[in-house]
């Protein structure tokens, strides 16, 4: 129901835009989040946005470089990633929150999409 896309291989300082498209139901009343998973590490919160797109929150590691946005008419959430670093390499997944207000806790998100691989070379 949630499908992330847009990942790929990029050089350091490059940019990518990830998309998360919903199908089968609408998530326009749900806050949405992006998380990433690196082998050997726990899944990490990256960014979140409230249901209207008015409020956003970022992990310190990506603040100032990543921007989360949404288009409820298209049932899609985006993650614009700039100034990418090798440590941003991970599988990125989107998720829908249980409510219209976001949080950083994984357990608050009850719909998860398949991830997309982002690899940043130095």
Secondary structure, DSSP 8 states (H G I E B T S, - for coil): -EEEE--EEEETT--EEEEEEE-SS--TTS-EEEEEE-TTS--EEEEEE-TTSS-EEE-TTTTTTEEEEEETTTTEEEEEE-S--GGG-EEEEEEEESSSS--S-GGGEEEE-B-EEEEEE-
